[in-house]
Structure formats: structure tokens, C-alpha cells
């Protein structure tokens, strides 16, 4: 409870300092993503459906607008209530991080994990923006927590809860979908490693995650008569992050630019609908990759650099300073924790592999698309676990009786 209160107060203080709690934030602070998420939520709450500019769309993942629309159904366009909701979700993420850490390491290190996330400015900053990262961070903490608890207790409802969390995370930030097949592989390995060799847990996990994903995919198929599992903006992200500008322009190296600034925009604009629009952008992105394959290692280096470094490219110097002050010490602890524990047997256990899979999924998305401190920080709840292990001489996995 103390951890929740601490985390909530910090997030509310950050939000109240940066925003007017009764107004939507300045678009320059959070960009088109936040504007469109908010418009989708307002349209959902008012009964106009999942639409943008009076058009049915699948351009944005539905997870975050769905949550925000519930807030607006309580009180329409009440930004104060929305900010409070973000602060609550952020604080709950800190508590879930503590419980996740307690399943893996000592009580003292688990408390450290929760406190590190509570005071970590980039994670607190998510509560002041209308972006999906705060919700994603919670779901990517809850999913591993429930799955690890399943490994320890064998309770099927924990396994199903983990599948639901990962499925909803995939509908919030699609890169989280990569956690589902990796978790399924870990579940299968755990079953055979324990000597039970059961297929049933794997089936439960696959069915539960599929049930979460199916309604959105079915809705999109009815509208477009084509398969759209997540969104129709993958192509703009892929082409926008794999091009000559992100390879050679110092201000955008390893980042993203709008496809309106890239060659063959007229080809994209001539497509009849947003699914065709998306596929044309994917096609242009792949064409560039095939013709520049020798430069890809350098581009991947730039993307990884943006992922690892603080948000140095922001024009807001106070934001950069706050990032550096809280992230750089955390990064040093993360590196130390990985160095100290990389060779330990516990670090290769099924429980820890679930934790590693979240970071691996994020890194794969970074390599395919682009690097951003914002994307890294949506997995901060997992990163602080590595930081907490730096203060211990060894890892432990206590067999706790519930």
C-alpha cells in the first residue's frame, strides 16, 4: 500500500506540474498518436464506433482507446478523471513489479524493484500523456507475474490470466504479440522439464490468447474483407524507419520519419483503402531493405543506440535532463546486474526466461522498426528487475507455500 501511494503521488505530482489536469495536453508534447487515441476513445464512448474523421478504421491498436473510452463513459471528455486513471495504472504497475520481483529474488530486492520504478521519471511521465505505454507496461508486468505464479503453483486460472494479459497487451502495443509464442515455448519446455510432459497447459494458453485477439481480427475482416490482426499502420512505421533519411540524417538516424517525406508517396496515396495503403508502405519498405542490405548493420546499430540511450533528441531540455538523471544510474545498475548474473543457472530458469522474453520482443521490434527511449521505458518494470539483482551476490528462486 505504501508503494502504491508513493508511486501514485509521484505520478500525480509530475502530471500536475506538466499539464493542466482539466485539459488535453499540448499536441506538441505527445504528437499525433495521443490525439488519435483520444479521438477514438471519444467516438467509442459517444456511440460513433471505432472511427477517425468519420471513417471506420483499424489504423490504431484498440487496447488503449478502449480503456480510455470507459473513463469517458463515466464522465464524457473528463480529462481530470483520465489523468487520475493513468496515475492509478502506473502505480499498480509498480505494485505488480514488486510482486513479480518477489517471485524471482529476495524480499528486499523486490522492494527495491518497486521503488526504482516508482521514482523512475520516464515511467511517471507516461501518466501525463495520452499514449498506450502506461497500459502496456502494466500488462507486460501482469502477464509474466501470472505465468511465473503458474509455474510455481500449477493453477490453471493463472495461466489463463497470463494469456489474457499478453493478448490485451498485443492489442495495445502489437510488439507484445511476440511474447505469446515465446511464452508458449517456455510453457512447453517447463512441462517437459518438470517430467509431466503435459500438452494441456499449452493448449489453455493458446486458446485463451486467441480468444482475446479474435474479435478484433473478425471485426476488421468484416470491414475490409482482408486479414488485419492488429493495425493498418505497420507499413507506415516500417517504411518510415527503413529509408535513406533514417540512415543518413543525423537528426533521424535509427528513428522514424513520416512517409509523406519519402519517395513514391504518390503510389501510396493512389491506394483505395487503408489496408492497401498499409501494404504499399510495407512493399516500399521491403524494397528499400533489399536494395540497401549492406547498410542494415549500421542502421540496426543506430536503432539500438536510440533504444538504449536517453531521449537526447527531444527539444525539451528539462525533459532530457530528467531522463538522464533517473535513467543513467538505472542503466548502470541494469548492466551490473546482467554482468553479475548472466552465467547463473537461475537466470536460465523458465521463470526468468519469461522476463527475458519481454525484452527480447521489444528488441526485435526495435530492429524491425525503430528505436525509441519511449518504447524501452514501456518495459521498465522488467528492466528494474535486472537493476535490483545488481545489489545481490546471487539469484534465488524460493519455493514459497501459499
C-alpha positions as CSV (number, residue, x, y, z in Angstrom):
1,X,0.0,0.0,0.0
2,X,2.9,2.4,0.8
3,X,4.4,1.6,-2.6
4,X,1.1,2.3,-4.4
5,X,0.7,5.6,-2.6
6,X,4.3,6.7,-3.2
7,X,4.0,5.8,-6.9
8,X,0.6,7.4,-7.3
9,X,1.7,10.7,-5.6
10,X,4.8,10.9,-7.7
11,X,2.8,10.4,-10.9
12,X,0.1,12.9,-9.9
13,X,2.8,15.5,-9.0
14,X,4.6,15.0,-12.3
15,X,1.3,15.2,-14.2
16,X,0.1,18.3,-12.3
17,X,3.4,20.0,-12.9
18,X,3.5,19.4,-16.6
19,X,-0.2,19.6,-17.5
20,X,-3.5,21.4,-16.8
21,X,-5.4,18.5,-15.3
22,X,-8.7,19.6,-16.9
23,X,-7.4,19.9,-20.4
24,X,-5.9,17.7,-23.1
25,X,-2.1,18.1,-23.3
26,X,-0.5,20.3,-25.9
27,X,-0.2,18.2,-29.1
28,X,3.5,19.1,-29.4
29,X,4.1,17.1,-26.2
30,X,2.6,13.8,-27.3
31,X,2.1,14.0,-31.1
32,X,-0.5,12.6,-33.4
33,X,-0.6,9.2,-31.6
34,X,-2.2,10.8,-28.5
35,X,-4.6,12.9,-30.5
36,X,-5.9,9.9,-32.4
37,X,-6.1,7.7,-29.4
38,X,-8.2,10.3,-27.7
39,X,-10.5,10.8,-30.7
40,X,-11.0,7.1,-31.0
41,X,-11.9,6.9,-27.3
42,X,-14.3,9.8,-27.5
43,X,-16.0,8.3,-30.6
44,X,-16.3,4.9,-28.8
45,X,-17.8,6.5,-25.7
46,X,-20.3,8.5,-27.7
47,X,-21.5,5.5,-29.7
48,X,-19.9,6.5,-33.0
49,X,-17.8,3.4,-33.1
50,X,-14.1,2.9,-33.7
51,X,-13.8,5.8,-36.1
52,X,-11.4,8.6,-37.0
53,X,-12.6,11.6,-39.0
54,X,-16.0,9.9,-39.5
55,X,-14.3,6.8,-41.1
56,X,-14.2,3.3,-39.7
57,X,-10.5,2.5,-39.1
58,X,-8.1,0.0,-37.8
59,X,-5.1,2.3,-38.0
60,X,-4.5,2.3,-34.2
61,X,-4.5,-0.6,-31.9
62,X,-7.7,-0.7,-29.9
63,X,-6.5,-1.6,-26.4
64,X,-5.7,1.8,-25.0
65,X,-8.7,3.7,-26.6
66,X,-11.0,1.0,-25.2
67,X,-9.7,1.7,-21.7
68,X,-10.0,5.4,-22.2
69,X,-13.5,5.2,-23.6
70,X,-14.6,3.5,-20.3
71,X,-13.4,6.6,-18.5
72,X,-15.3,8.8,-20.9
73,X,-18.5,6.7,-20.4
74,X,-18.3,7.6,-16.7
75,X,-17.8,11.3,-17.5
76,X,-17.5,12.4,-21.1
77,X,-14.3,14.1,-22.0
78,X,-13.3,14.4,-18.4
79,X,-9.5,14.8,-18.7
80,X,-9.0,15.0,-14.9
81,X,-10.5,11.5,-14.5
82,X,-8.4,10.3,-17.4
83,X,-5.2,11.6,-15.8
84,X,-6.2,10.0,-12.5
85,X,-6.7,6.7,-14.3
86,X,-3.3,6.9,-15.8
87,X,-1.7,7.6,-12.4
88,X,-3.6,4.6,-10.9
89,X,-2.4,2.3,-13.7
90,X,1.2,3.5,-13.3
91,X,1.0,2.9,-9.5
92,X,-0.5,-0.5,-10.0
93,X,2.4,-1.3,-12.3
94,X,4.9,-0.6,-9.5
95,X,3.0,-2.9,-7.2
96,X,2.8,-5.6,-9.8
97,X,6.6,-5.2,-10.3
98,X,7.2,-5.7,-6.6
99,X,5.2,-9.0,-6.7
100,X,6.9,-10.1,-9.9
101,X,10.3,-9.5,-8.4
102,X,9.3,-11.3,-5.2
103,X,8.7,-14.4,-7.3
104,X,12.2,-14.2,-8.5
105,X,14.5,-12.6,-6.0
106,X,14.6,-11.7,-2.3
107,X,12.0,-9.6,-0.5
108,X,14.5,-6.7,-0.1
109,X,15.4,-6.7,-3.7
110,X,11.7,-6.9,-4.7
111,X,11.0,-3.8,-2.7
112,X,13.9,-2.1,-4.4
113,X,12.5,-3.0,-7.8
114,X,9.1,-1.4,-6.9
115,X,10.7,1.7,-5.5
116,X,13.0,2.1,-8.5
117,X,10.1,2.0,-10.9
118,X,8.1,4.4,-8.7
119,X,10.7,7.1,-8.8
120,X,11.7,6.5,-12.4
121,X,10.8,9.7,-14.2
122,X,10.1,8.3,-17.8
123,X,7.6,5.8,-16.4
124,X,6.0,8.5,-14.3
125,X,5.9,10.8,-17.4
126,X,3.6,8.3,-19.1
127,X,0.8,9.3,-16.7
128,X,0.9,12.8,-18.2
129,X,0.4,11.6,-21.8
130,X,-2.4,10.0,-23.7
131,X,-0.2,7.3,-25.0
132,X,-0.5,3.5,-24.8
133,X,2.8,2.9,-22.9
134,X,1.4,3.2,-19.4
135,X,-1.2,0.5,-20.0
136,X,1.3,-1.7,-22.0
137,X,3.8,-1.5,-19.1
138,X,1.1,-2.8,-16.7
139,X,0.0,-5.6,-18.9
140,X,3.6,-6.7,-19.6
141,X,4.2,-6.9,-15.9
142,X,0.9,-8.7,-15.1
143,X,1.4,-11.3,-17.8
144,X,4.9,-12.5,-16.6
145,X,3.7,-12.3,-13.0
146,X,0.8,-14.6,-13.6
147,X,2.8,-17.0,-15.7
148,X,5.5,-17.3,-13.2
149,X,3.0,-17.9,-10.4
150,X,1.5,-20.6,-12.6
151,X,4.9,-22.3,-12.8
152,X,5.1,-22.3,-9.0
153,X,1.5,-23.4,-8.2
154,X,0.1,-25.0,-11.3
155,X,-3.2,-23.1,-11.0
156,X,-4.8,-23.0,-14.5
157,X,-6.6,-19.7,-13.8
158,X,-3.1,-18.1,-13.5
159,X,-2.1,-19.4,-16.9
160,X,-5.3,-18.2,-18.5
161,X,-4.9,-14.8,-16.8
162,X,-1.4,-14.6,-18.3
163,X,-2.7,-15.4,-21.7
164,X,-5.4,-12.7,-21.5
165,X,-2.8,-10.1,-20.3
166,X,-0.5,-10.9,-23.2
167,X,-3.4,-10.9,-25.6
168,X,-4.6,-7.5,-24.4
169,X,-1.0,-6.2,-24.5
170,X,-0.8,-7.2,-28.1
171,X,-3.9,-5.1,-28.9
172,X,-2.3,-2.2,-27.1
173,X,1.2,-2.3,-28.5
174,X,1.4,-5.1,-31.1
175,X,5.1,-5.9,-30.5
176,X,3.8,-7.6,-27.3
177,X,2.4,-10.4,-29.5
178,X,5.9,-11.7,-29.8
179,X,5.7,-12.6,-26.1
180,X,2.9,-15.1,-26.8
181,X,4.8,-17.6,-28.9
182,X,7.9,-17.2,-26.7
183,X,5.9,-17.8,-23.6
184,X,4.2,-20.8,-25.3
185,X,7.6,-22.3,-25.9
186,X,8.7,-21.7,-22.3
187,X,5.4,-23.3,-21.1
188,X,6.1,-26.4,-23.2
189,X,9.7,-26.6,-22.0
190,X,8.6,-26.2,-18.4
191,X,6.1,-29.0,-18.8
192,X,8.6,-31.5,-20.2
193,X,11.4,-30.2,-17.8
194,X,9.2,-31.0,-14.8
195,X,8.7,-34.5,-16.1
196,X,5.0,-34.1,-16.5
197,X,5.1,-33.7,-20.3
198,X,1.5,-32.3,-20.5
199,X,0.2,-30.5,-23.5
200,X,-2.9,-29.2,-21.8
201,X,-1.3,-26.0,-20.3
202,X,0.0,-25.1,-23.7
203,X,-3.5,-25.5,-25.2
204,X,-5.1,-23.5,-22.5
205,X,-2.6,-20.7,-23.1
206,X,-3.0,-20.7,-26.9
207,X,-6.8,-20.8,-26.7
208,X,-7.1,-18.0,-24.1
209,X,-4.8,-15.7,-26.1
210,X,-6.6,-16.5,-29.3
211,X,-10.0,-15.7,-27.8
212,X,-8.7,-12.2,-26.8
213,X,-7.3,-11.5,-30.3
214,X,-10.1,-13.0,-32.4
215,X,-13.0,-10.4,-32.0
216,X,-10.8,-7.5,-33.3
217,X,-9.5,-9.6,-36.2
218,X,-13.0,-10.7,-37.1
219,X,-14.3,-7.1,-36.9
220,X,-11.5,-6.0,-39.3
221,X,-12.2,-8.9,-41.7
222,X,-15.9,-7.9,-41.9
223,X,-15.0,-4.3,-42.7
224,X,-12.0,-4.8,-45.1
225,X,-12.6,-8.4,-46.3
226,X,-8.9,-8.9,-45.6
227,X,-7.0,-10.2,-42.6
228,X,-5.9,-7.4,-40.2
229,X,-4.9,-8.9,-36.9
230,X,-3.6,-5.7,-35.2
231,X,-3.4,-2.4,-37.1
232,X,-3.0,-0.9,-40.5
233,X,-0.1,1.4,-39.5
234,X,2.6,-1.2,-39.5
235,X,3.6,-0.3,-43.1
236,X,4.0,3.4,-42.3
237,X,6.1,2.6,-39.3
238,X,8.3,0.1,-41.2
239,X,8.8,2.3,-44.3
240,X,9.2,5.4,-42.1
241,X,12.0,3.7,-40.2
242,X,13.9,2.0,-43.0
243,X,14.8,4.6,-45.6
244,X,17.7,7.0,-46.6
245,X,16.6,9.6,-44.1
246,X,16.9,7.4,-41.1
247,X,20.2,6.0,-42.4
248,X,22.0,9.3,-43.2
249,X,20.2,12.2,-41.5
250,X,21.8,12.8,-38.1
251,X,18.6,14.1,-36.5
252,X,16.7,10.9,-37.5
253,X,19.3,8.1,-37.5
254,X,17.7,5.0,-36.3
255,X,14.4,6.8,-35.8
256,X,11.2,7.4,-37.8
257,X,10.0,10.0,-40.4
258,X,6.6,10.4,-41.9
259,X,6.1,8.6,-45.2
260,X,4.9,11.9,-46.6
261,X,8.6,12.9,-46.7
262,X,9.7,9.8,-48.5
263,X,9.9,8.8,-52.2
264,X,6.8,7.3,-54.0
265,X,4.3,8.9,-51.7
266,X,2.0,9.3,-54.8
267,X,2.0,5.5,-55.1
268,X,0.7,5.3,-51.5
269,X,-1.9,8.0,-52.0
270,X,-3.4,6.2,-55.0
271,X,-4.3,3.1,-53.0
272,X,-8.1,2.7,-52.5
273,X,-8.3,2.0,-48.8
274,X,-6.2,1.9,-45.6
275,X,-5.3,-1.8,-45.9
276,X,-4.0,-1.3,-49.4
277,X,-2.3,1.9,-48.2
278,X,-0.6,-0.1,-45.5
279,X,0.5,-2.9,-47.8
280,X,2.0,-0.4,-50.3
281,X,4.1,1.1,-47.5
282,X,5.3,-2.4,-46.4
283,X,6.2,-3.1,-50.0
284,X,8.2,0.1,-50.4
285,X,10.0,-0.5,-47.1
286,X,11.0,-4.0,-48.1
287,X,12.2,-2.8,-51.5
288,X,14.5,-0.3,-49.7
289,X,15.8,-3.0,-47.3
290,X,16.6,-5.4,-50.2
291,X,18.4,-2.6,-52.1
292,X,20.4,-1.5,-49.0
293,X,21.1,-4.8,-47.3
294,X,24.8,-3.9,-46.8
295,X,23.8,-0.8,-44.8
296,X,21.5,-2.7,-42.5
297,X,24.0,-3.5,-39.7
298,X,24.7,0.2,-39.4
299,X,21.0,1.1,-39.4
300,X,20.4,-1.6,-36.7
301,X,23.3,0.0,-34.6
302,X,21.5,3.4,-34.9
303,X,18.2,1.9,-33.8
304,X,19.8,0.1,-30.9
305,X,21.5,3.3,-29.8
306,X,18.2,5.2,-29.7
307,X,16.7,2.3,-27.8
308,X,19.5,2.2,-25.1
309,X,20.3,5.9,-24.8
310,X,18.1,8.6,-23.1
311,X,15.8,10.7,-25.3
312,X,18.6,13.0,-26.3
313,X,16.8,14.1,-29.4
314,X,14.0,15.9,-27.6
315,X,13.8,19.6,-28.0
316,X,12.7,19.9,-24.3
317,X,16.0,20.2,-22.4
318,X,14.3,19.8,-19.0
319,X,12.8,16.6,-20.2
320,X,16.2,15.4,-21.4
321,X,17.8,16.3,-18.1
322,X,15.1,14.5,-16.0
323,X,15.6,11.4,-18.2
324,X,19.3,11.4,-17.8
325,X,19.2,11.9,-14.0
326,X,16.9,8.9,-13.5
327,X,17.8,6.7,-16.4
328,X,21.6,6.7,-16.4
329,X,22.0,5.4,-12.8
330,X,19.4,2.8,-13.6
331,X,21.1,1.8,-16.8
332,X,24.4,1.3,-14.8
333,X,22.6,-0.9,-12.3
334,X,21.0,-2.9,-15.2
335,X,24.4,-3.5,-16.8
336,X,25.9,-4.5,-13.5
337,X,23.0,-6.9,-12.7
338,X,23.3,-8.6,-16.1
339,X,27.1,-8.9,-15.8
340,X,26.9,-10.5,-12.3
341,X,24.1,-12.9,-13.1
342,X,24.3,-13.8,-16.8
343,X,26.0,-17.1,-16.1
344,X,23.9,-18.2,-13.1
345,X,21.6,-21.2,-13.5
346,X,18.6,-19.3,-12.1
347,X,18.9,-16.8,-14.9
348,X,18.1,-19.6,-17.3
349,X,15.1,-20.9,-15.4
350,X,11.6,-20.9,-17.0
351,X,10.6,-18.0,-14.7
352,X,13.5,-15.8,-15.7
353,X,13.1,-16.7,-19.4
354,X,9.6,-15.3,-19.3
355,X,11.1,-12.0,-18.0
356,X,13.8,-12.1,-20.7
357,X,11.2,-12.7,-23.4
358,X,9.6,-9.3,-22.8
359,X,12.9,-7.5,-23.5
360,X,13.7,-9.8,-26.5
361,X,10.3,-8.9,-28.0
362,X,11.0,-5.2,-27.6
363,X,14.5,-5.6,-29.2
364,X,13.1,-7.5,-32.1
365,X,10.5,-4.7,-32.7
366,X,13.3,-2.1,-32.4
367,X,15.4,-3.9,-35.1
368,X,12.5,-4.3,-37.5
369,X,11.0,-0.8,-36.9
370,X,12.9,1.9,-35.0
371,X,14.5,2.6,-31.7
372,X,13.0,4.9,-29.1
373,X,13.5,5.5,-25.3
374,X,9.7,5.6,-25.1
375,X,9.5,2.0,-26.3
376,X,12.2,0.9,-24.0
377,X,10.5,2.5,-21.0
378,X,7.3,0.7,-21.5
379,X,9.2,-2.4,-20.4
380,X,10.8,-0.5,-17.5
381,X,9.1,-2.8,-15.0
382,X,11.2,-5.7,-16.3
383,X,14.4,-3.7,-16.6
384,X,14.3,-2.7,-12.9
385,X,14.4,-6.4,-12.0
386,X,17.9,-6.6,-13.6
387,X,18.9,-3.5,-11.7
388,X,17.7,-4.9,-8.4
389,X,19.8,-8.1,-9.0
390,X,22.9,-5.9,-9.1
391,X,22.7,-5.5,-5.3
392,X,22.7,-9.2,-4.6
393,X,25.5,-11.7,-4.8
394,X,23.3,-14.4,-6.3
395,X,19.8,-15.0,-7.5
396,X,17.3,-17.1,-5.6
397,X,14.0,-18.7,-6.5
398,X,12.4,-19.6,-3.2
399,X,9.8,-22.3,-3.2
400,X,7.1,-20.5,-1.4
401,X,4.0,-22.2,0.0
402,X,0.8,-20.2,-0.5
